[in-house]
Structures are given as C-alpha cells and as structure tokens.
C-alpha cells in the first residue's frame, strides 16, 4: 500500500513539473508584458497611449485609433481583471494571444491580440473581440 502511494505521489509530482505556465519565461513573458501593458492603458482610459502601440514593421492597414478604442472599451465597467488564456506564435515572428477580460461587473469578454516579435520585442498589431484557435497538424 505504501509503495502504491509513493508511486502515485512521484507520478503526480513528475506530471506537475511538466505543466509549465506558458507566460512565465522567454517569449511568453514578453507577450504577457506587452498585452497587460496595452490593457492597463485601456483600463485607465489612456486611449491615445494605447493607440500608439500598433506594430511598426507590419502595421495593420487601418490601425485602431484612440477614438475607436474609446468606443470599444469605454463601456466596460472598471476595474478589470485580465487573464491570458493561450498564445500561439512563431519565435521571432508573429502570433496571437487569447485573453479573457473580466469587467468590474463580473462579465467576461474574450479578446485576441495579434502581435509581432520582430527585433526581440513584442509589439501589438491588432485587438479583436472573440478568440482565435490555431490547429497545427504535425
């Protein structure tokens, strides 16, 4: 019985070590800093600063303006809680992060954030409502 318990405990610890938080180091940490920085400015209603984040190398055809961001985010009750859910990207290239914004009233709002990691920094390219899922067959 003790042997079974010891094996179960070791297996549980080994599996726990394999499940790493995707936003704790490397690219994930840079993605988290960029996304949380943008949504922090949006929460503070600093729409001009938030609009200045759009990526420089692969600028979207029509980047969101401060007025558009104000229209999209002004109605969300403050304070907000942001939870990064997932991220798919090519190291040193582009990707998308999915997050859930929980507003001050407890309503959840899914967003996806497109970004580029060119030059070693993470730049936001677009923010849309909803989530994006990318399936890759290997």
Secondary structure, DSSP 8 states (H G I E B T S, - for coil): -HHHHHHHHHHHHHHHHH---TTSSHHHHHHHHHHHHHHHHHHTT-HHHHHTTB-STT--TT---HHHHHHHHTTS-SS-EEEEEEEEE-TTSEEEEEEEEE-TTS-EEEEEEEEE-GGGS-EEEEEEES--------
